[in-house]
Amino acid sequence: MADVSTRPPAATVAEAALAVPGVAGLQPRLAHRLAAAASPALPQSAAHPLPPASGVRVDRTPDGTGWHVEVRCVLTEGHRAVDTARHVHDRVRSAVVSHLTAHDEPGTVTVTVTVTRVATRASG
């Protein structure tokens, strides 16, 4: 596990979101998907999928007094999207507040959770 003093906020957000039951993964944002598609298709690069933090965006608010966090979740079948999204929201907000407090960067934190799809179980 990365040291809290050096861990980027997006990694903290990704870990918090992925710990919620019903979250199958995080959907990379378009910029990450385009960059991955444009990179050379080398055998060694195929073994390295996009990191979970690519489904997260953490930005300062325009006035600099807080933070805005966006999380793009893929859910597993059998979980209510609204309940899972609320749980992700609460867990991510708590993790970000703790992270910022540890770095002496207080401020307001807003979190937006988008459910991009529901992953269906493969039939056996």
C-alpha positions as CSV (number, residue, x, y, z in Angstrom):
1,M,0.0,0.0,0.0
2,A,1.3,3.5,-0.9
3,D,2.4,5.9,1.9
4,V,-0.4,8.4,2.6
5,S,2.1,11.3,2.3
6,T,2.9,10.4,-1.4
7,R,-0.3,8.8,-2.6
8,P,-2.2,10.9,-5.2
9,P,-5.8,11.8,-4.3
10,A,-7.1,9.9,-7.3
11,A,-5.6,6.7,-6.0
12,T,-7.3,7.3,-2.7
13,V,-10.6,7.8,-4.4
14,A,-10.2,4.8,-6.6
15,E,-9.4,2.5,-3.6
16,A,-12.4,3.8,-1.7
17,A,-14.8,3.4,-4.6
18,L,-13.6,-0.1,-5.4
19,A,-14.1,-1.2,-1.8
20,V,-17.8,-0.7,-2.0
21,P,-19.8,-3.9,-2.5
22,G,-21.4,-3.9,-5.9
23,V,-18.6,-1.9,-7.7
24,A,-17.1,-4.1,-10.4
25,G,-14.6,-1.5,-11.5
26,L,-14.1,2.1,-12.6
27,Q,-14.7,3.2,-16.1
28,P,-11.8,5.2,-17.6
29,R,-12.7,8.7,-18.9
30,L,-12.6,9.3,-22.6
31,A,-9.2,11.0,-22.5
32,H,-7.6,7.9,-20.9
33,R,-9.3,5.6,-23.4
34,L,-8.2,7.7,-26.4
35,A,-4.6,7.8,-25.0
36,A,-4.5,4.1,-24.5
37,A,-5.9,3.5,-28.0
38,A,-3.4,5.8,-29.6
39,S,-0.4,4.2,-27.8
40,P,1.6,1.7,-29.8
41,A,0.2,-1.9,-29.4
42,L,3.3,-3.6,-28.0
43,P,3.0,-7.0,-26.3
44,Q,4.3,-5.6,-23.0
45,S,1.7,-2.8,-23.0
46,A,-1.2,-5.2,-23.4
47,A,-0.4,-6.7,-20.0
48,H,-0.9,-3.3,-18.4
49,P,-4.5,-2.2,-18.4
50,L,-5.5,1.3,-17.4
51,P,-5.1,2.0,-13.7
52,P,-8.3,2.3,-11.6
53,A,-7.6,5.9,-11.0
54,S,-8.3,6.6,-14.7
55,G,-12.0,6.3,-13.8
56,V,-11.6,9.2,-11.3
57,R,-11.1,12.9,-11.7
58,V,-10.1,15.2,-8.8
59,D,-9.9,18.9,-9.4
60,R,-9.7,22.1,-7.4
61,T,-12.8,24.2,-7.5
62,P,-12.4,27.4,-9.7
63,D,-12.2,29.6,-6.7
64,G,-9.6,27.4,-5.0
65,T,-11.5,26.8,-1.8
66,G,-12.4,23.2,-2.3
67,W,-12.3,20.1,-4.4
68,H,-14.6,18.4,-6.9
69,V,-14.3,14.6,-7.3
70,E,-15.9,12.6,-10.2
71,V,-16.1,8.8,-10.0
72,R,-17.3,6.6,-13.0
73,C,-18.4,3.2,-11.7
74,V,-19.2,-0.1,-13.3
75,L,-21.6,-2.0,-11.1
76,T,-22.1,-5.7,-10.7
77,E,-25.5,-7.3,-11.4
78,G,-27.8,-7.7,-8.4
79,H,-27.0,-4.4,-6.7
80,R,-29.3,-1.4,-6.7
81,A,-27.6,1.4,-8.6
82,V,-28.9,4.2,-6.4
83,D,-27.9,2.5,-3.2
84,T,-24.4,1.6,-4.5
85,A,-23.9,5.1,-5.9
86,R,-24.8,6.6,-2.5
87,H,-22.4,4.3,-0.7
88,V,-19.6,5.1,-3.2
89,H,-20.4,8.8,-2.7
90,D,-20.2,8.6,1.1
91,R,-17.1,6.4,1.2
92,V,-15.2,8.5,-1.4
93,R,-16.1,11.8,0.3
94,S,-14.9,10.5,3.7
95,A,-11.6,9.2,2.1
96,V,-11.0,12.5,0.4
97,V,-11.7,14.6,3.5
98,S,-9.3,12.3,5.5
99,H,-6.7,12.6,2.7
100,L,-6.9,16.3,2.6
101,T,-6.8,16.7,6.4
102,A,-3.7,14.6,6.5
103,H,-2.1,17.0,4.0
104,D,-3.3,20.1,5.7
105,E,-5.5,21.1,2.7
106,P,-8.9,21.7,4.2
107,G,-11.8,22.8,1.9
108,T,-15.2,21.7,0.7
109,V,-15.5,18.4,-1.1
110,T,-18.2,17.7,-3.6
111,V,-18.5,14.2,-5.1
112,T,-20.3,13.1,-8.3
113,V,-20.8,9.4,-8.9
114,T,-21.8,8.3,-12.4
115,V,-22.9,4.7,-13.0
116,T,-21.7,4.0,-16.5
117,R,-23.0,0.4,-16.8
118,V,-23.9,-2.8,-15.0
119,A,-21.6,-5.7,-15.7
120,T,-23.6,-8.9,-16.3
121,R,-22.3,-12.2,-15.0
122,A,-21.1,-14.6,-17.6
123,S,-23.4,-17.6,-17.9
124,G,-21.7,-20.9,-17.3
